[in-house]
Structure formats: C-alpha cells, structure tokens
Amino acid sequence: SGTAQKLVLNMISTSVMIKLGRVKGNKMVDMQLSNNKLLDRGIKMIMIEKDLDYKSASNLLKEYGSVRDVIEKHNE
C-alpha cells in the first residue's frame, strides 16, 4: 500500500508542476541549483535546449540565475 500511495503522490505532484508551468518538455526547469550535481544538470539542460557548449551555458546560467530565464529570455 505504501508503494501505491507513493505512485499517486508522484502523479499529483507532477501534474501540479506541469500546470504551474515549471516543466518544459519532460524537464523540470524551475529547480533550486543548490549543489554541484543540480548546477551541472541545469547547465546540461541549457546546452541541449540552446545548442551551446558547456562553458557558454554555464556563463549564461550565471548571468540569468535560473534555467527557466536562460531558456525563455536568451536569444542567440
């Protein structure tokens, strides 16, 4: 029963995040970049979305402060 509850809660939280616009495609773009692993993940998301190298994506993330802002506001 614990597994079923977890599945239901995951479905609910995923639906809420989608409705709030915090998901782009299948990626969560509104995330706290609170450690190196998440920072690296954010940089790689920008690399893929904007077709950039690691250093350029990292610089943009530092400039804009969030993955969402880079994806929405940066024009190449």
N, CA, C and O of each residue as an XYZ file, in Angstrom:
304
protein
N       0.816     -1.194      0.000
C       0.000      0.000      0.000
C       0.859      1.257      0.000
O       0.446      2.282     -0.541
N       2.062      1.195      0.605
C       2.955      2.348      0.598
C       3.418      2.696     -0.802
O       3.555      3.871     -1.143
N       3.661      1.674     -1.616
C       4.092      1.904     -2.998
C       2.985      2.565     -3.802
O       3.245      3.479     -4.585
N       1.760      2.111     -3.616
C       0.619      2.697     -4.329
C       0.432      4.160     -3.926
O       0.152      5.007     -4.775
N       0.585      4.454     -2.646
C       0.458      5.837     -2.182
C       1.540      6.715     -2.806
O       1.270      7.840     -3.227
N       2.745      6.202     -2.861
C       3.841      6.967     -3.443
C       3.587      7.248     -4.921
O       3.839      8.358     -5.390
N       3.097      6.266     -5.651
C       2.786      6.470     -7.069
C       1.727      7.548     -7.248
O       1.850      8.403     -8.126
N       0.694      7.511     -6.424
C      -0.380      8.510     -6.520
C       0.161      9.897     -6.188
O      -0.140     10.858     -6.896
N       0.949     10.017     -5.132
C       1.516     11.317     -4.770
C       2.450     11.843     -5.850
O       2.454     13.042     -6.126
N       3.241     10.972     -6.466
C       4.114     11.395     -7.568
C       3.303     11.900     -8.753
O       3.673     12.894     -9.378
N       2.205     11.226     -9.066
C       1.347     11.664    -10.177
C       0.746     13.031     -9.871
O       0.686     13.894    -10.748
N       0.303     13.231     -8.641
C      -0.303     14.509     -8.260
C       0.730     15.631     -8.331
O       0.459     16.686     -8.905
N       1.906     15.413     -7.755
C       2.917     16.472     -7.745
C       3.407     16.786     -9.158
O       3.671     17.946     -9.472
N       3.530     15.785     -9.999
C       3.928     16.016    -11.388
C       2.874     16.835    -12.119
O       3.213     17.757    -12.861
N       1.608     16.511    -11.921
C       0.516     17.255    -12.555
C       0.512     18.710    -12.111
O       0.311     19.609    -12.927
N       0.729     18.943    -10.834
C       0.755     20.312    -10.312
C       1.907     21.094    -10.931
O       1.725     22.243    -11.332
N       3.080     20.494    -11.013
C       4.237     21.179    -11.596
C       3.996     21.528    -13.062
O       4.402     22.596    -13.520
N       3.350     20.648    -13.789
C       3.036     20.922    -15.194
C       2.058     22.081    -15.292
O       2.249     22.987    -16.103
N       1.012     22.062    -14.472
C       0.014     23.135    -14.506
C       0.603     24.481    -14.096
O       0.165     25.522    -14.587
N       1.588     24.474    -13.204
C       2.236     25.715    -12.782
C       3.253     26.218    -13.803
O       3.808     27.306    -13.643
N       3.498     25.432    -14.850
C       4.428     25.844    -15.890
C       5.887     25.664    -15.512
O       6.758     26.332    -16.070
N       6.161     24.783    -14.583
C       7.536     24.569    -14.142
C       8.237     23.463    -14.907
O       9.357     23.078    -14.569
N       7.582     22.954    -15.935
C       8.140     21.869    -16.735
C       8.195     22.325    -18.183
O       7.241     22.911    -18.694
N       9.312     22.057    -18.842
C       9.438     22.345    -20.274
C       9.776     21.034    -20.948
O      10.829     20.448    -20.697
N       8.877     20.574    -21.807
C       9.054     19.247    -22.389
C       8.934     18.226    -21.281
O       7.904     18.154    -20.610
N       9.966     17.443    -21.083
C       9.941     16.486    -19.980
C      10.976     16.845    -18.917
O      11.405     15.983    -18.150
N      11.376     18.111    -18.868
C      12.395     18.568    -17.924
C      11.802     19.582    -16.940
O      11.030     20.462    -17.321
N      12.180     19.436    -15.676
C      11.797     20.389    -14.641
C      12.766     21.563    -14.714
O      13.929     21.424    -14.335
N      12.304     22.723    -15.197
C      13.205     23.854    -15.396
C      13.266     24.791    -14.199
O      14.214     25.568    -14.088
N      12.298     24.745    -13.310
C      12.330     25.567    -12.096
C      12.840     24.724    -10.949
O      12.062     24.113    -10.216
N      14.142     24.696    -10.799
C      14.720     23.920     -9.706
C      15.748     24.771     -8.981
O      16.375     25.649     -9.575
N      15.912     24.506     -7.702
C      16.925     25.192     -6.907
C      18.280     24.581     -7.249
O      18.486     23.380     -7.074
N      19.181     25.390     -7.726
C      20.510     24.900     -8.082
C      21.381     24.943     -6.828
O      22.303     25.752     -6.719
N      21.070     24.062     -5.893
C      21.634     24.136     -4.545
C      22.904     23.317     -4.341
O      23.540     23.427     -3.292
N      23.283     22.507     -5.311
C      24.531     21.753     -5.184
C      25.146     21.559     -6.571
O      24.529     21.888     -7.583
N      26.337     21.036     -6.605
C      27.060     20.898     -7.879
C      26.352     19.978     -8.860
O      26.381     20.217    -10.068
N      25.718     18.932     -8.353
C      25.012     17.996     -9.233
C      23.854     18.699     -9.944
O      23.675     18.529    -11.150
N      23.068     19.486     -9.205
C      21.940     20.192     -9.811
C      22.415     21.320    -10.720
O      21.800     21.584    -11.754
N      23.492     21.979    -10.346
C      24.065     23.018    -11.195
C      24.512     22.422    -12.524
O      24.248     22.989    -13.584
N      25.184     21.287    -12.468
C      25.624     20.593    -13.678
C      24.427     20.174    -14.532
O      24.463     20.296    -15.756
N      23.373     19.682    -13.891
C      22.164     19.283    -14.615
C      21.541     20.489    -15.321
O      21.114     20.386    -16.471
N      21.489     21.629    -14.631
C      20.944     22.842    -15.234
C      21.752     23.290    -16.439
O      21.190     23.676    -17.464
N      23.069     23.239    -16.313
C      23.942     23.628    -17.425
C      23.719     22.706    -18.617
O      23.650     23.167    -19.756
N      23.609     21.418    -18.360
C      23.395     20.462    -19.455
C      22.031     20.655    -20.113
O      21.901     20.462    -21.321
N      21.015     21.031    -19.339
C      19.703     21.312    -19.929
C      19.796     22.505    -20.874
O      19.209     22.492    -21.955
N      20.533     23.534    -20.466
C      20.719     24.717    -21.308
C      21.519     24.357    -22.554
O      21.205     24.823    -23.650
N      22.551     23.533    -22.395
C      23.353     23.098    -23.546
C      22.476     22.447    -24.606
O      22.592     22.750    -25.793
N      21.603     21.553    -24.170
C      20.740     20.829    -25.104
C      19.711     21.767    -25.722
O      19.505     21.757    -26.936
N      19.067     22.578    -24.888
C      17.980     23.447    -25.357
C      18.482     24.539    -26.302
O      17.815     24.869    -27.283
N      19.659     25.099    -26.005
C      20.185     26.227    -26.779
C      21.331     25.843    -27.713
O      21.876     26.703    -28.404
N      21.703     24.560    -27.741
C      22.782     24.065    -28.597
C      24.086     24.838    -28.353
O      24.673     25.408    -29.273
N      24.519     24.839    -27.081
C      25.721     25.561    -26.673
C      26.741     24.603    -26.074
O      26.413     23.469    -25.723
N      27.988     25.073    -25.961
C      28.991     24.281    -25.252
C      28.830     24.511    -23.743
O      28.088     25.392    -23.308
N      29.537     23.704    -22.968
C      29.384     23.722    -21.505
C      29.718     25.093    -20.918
O      28.980     25.605    -20.075
N      30.818     25.683    -21.357
C      31.261     26.971    -20.804
C      30.261     28.081    -21.107
O      29.951     28.888    -20.231
N      29.755     28.133    -22.332
C      28.774     29.159    -22.699
C      27.491     29.002    -21.897
O      26.928     29.982    -21.410
N      27.035     27.761    -21.763
C      25.819     27.503    -20.991
C      26.019     27.880    -19.530
O      25.122     28.442    -18.902
N      27.185     27.575    -18.993
C      27.499     27.924    -17.605
C      27.502     29.438    -17.406
O      26.968     29.939    -16.416
N      28.100     30.161    -18.343
C      28.127     31.624    -18.253
C      26.724     32.214    -18.314
O      26.407     33.143    -17.572
N      25.883     31.678    -19.194
C      24.506     32.168    -19.280
C      23.743     31.902    -17.987
O      22.978     32.750    -17.527
N      23.949     30.738    -17.409
C      23.265     30.409    -16.162
C      23.701     31.357    -15.049
O      22.876     31.778    -14.238
N      24.979     31.694    -15.004
C      25.458     32.659    -14.009
C      24.857     34.037    -14.259
O      24.515     34.750    -13.314
N      24.726     34.413    -15.533
C      24.186     35.727    -15.886
C      22.699     35.842    -15.554
O      22.272     36.834    -14.961
N      21.911     34.841    -15.929
C      20.463     34.908    -15.765
C      19.980     34.373    -14.416
O      18.928     34.791    -13.932
N      20.725     33.466    -13.811
C      20.376     32.980    -12.482
C      19.471     31.775    -12.409
O      19.369     31.148    -11.355
N      18.806     31.432    -13.510
C      17.942     30.247    -13.488
C      17.849     29.636    -14.883
O      17.996     30.320    -15.896
N      17.603     28.343    -14.902
C      17.470     27.622    -16.169
C      16.300     28.193    -16.963
O      16.417     28.426    -18.166
N      15.173     28.417    -16.291
C      13.988     28.948    -16.960
C      14.285     30.280    -17.649
O      13.919     30.475    -18.808
N      14.945     31.193    -16.942
C      15.228     32.504    -17.523
C      16.145     32.407    -18.737
O      15.948     33.124    -19.717
N      17.132     31.540    -18.685
C      18.015     31.367    -19.847
C      17.208     30.864    -21.035
O      17.324     31.395    -22.139
N      16.393     29.841    -20.808
C      15.636     29.237    -21.903
C      14.620     30.219    -22.479
O      14.446     30.288    -23.696
N      13.948     30.978    -21.614
C      12.893     31.879    -22.082
C      13.413     33.208    -22.613
O      12.862     33.737    -23.579
N      14.456     33.760    -22.008
C      14.849     35.136    -22.305
C      16.065     35.279    -23.202
O      16.230     36.313    -23.850
N      16.922     34.266    -23.256
C      18.152     34.401    -24.044
C      17.894     34.063    -25.505
O      17.398     32.987    -25.840
N      18.242     35.005    -26.355
C      18.199     34.764    -27.801
C      19.627     34.772    -28.304
O      20.410     35.670    -27.995
N      19.947     33.761    -29.081
C      21.333     33.604    -29.553
C      21.748     34.716    -30.480
O      22.881     34.728    -30.961
